[in-house]
Amino acid sequence: HEREHDREISELITKHEEEMEKLYAELNKEQQHLLDELRQQMAATHKAEIEEVRLQSQALHSLELEALRLSLNNMHTSQLELMQSNLRKEKETALVELREMLNDKRAQEVAILQSRHQLELEKIKEQSLKEKEDL
């Protein structure tokens, strides 16, 4: 029974680790997908804004045009960094919550297995006592 109990706990640990690896991979894939979408949106927005600025500023002095372009690039860079930071924080929060949930689930499963093990031990003790009495 102890070996079976140890084997069940080992299987649960392996299952837990596999689930964590799968979830990490899914989260990384989702984060990469979101970052790719964000980059595409930012590139499209950037391109549209650059074109608009170019059309509106043809009459402006070349130094003013350069200042606007630099400002726009800085704004996009800071927006991208902020969004990446937010995505990272959300991912970390999700991972912490997931880890806590899986640890709670694992603790419950271990408690159930320990309870079963204890019940089996008590049955064996009772059976042993009964056999001794019968003898």
Salt bridges, closest charged atoms under 4 A:
GLU11 OE2 - ARG7 NH1 2.49
ASP36 OD1 - ARG39 NH1 3.62
GLU37 OE2 - HIS33 NE2 2.57
GLU49 OE1 - HIS76 NE2 3.15
GLU51 OE2 - ARG54 NH2 2.59
GLU66 OE2 - ARG69 NH2 2.73
GLU120 OE1 - HIS1 ND1 2.57
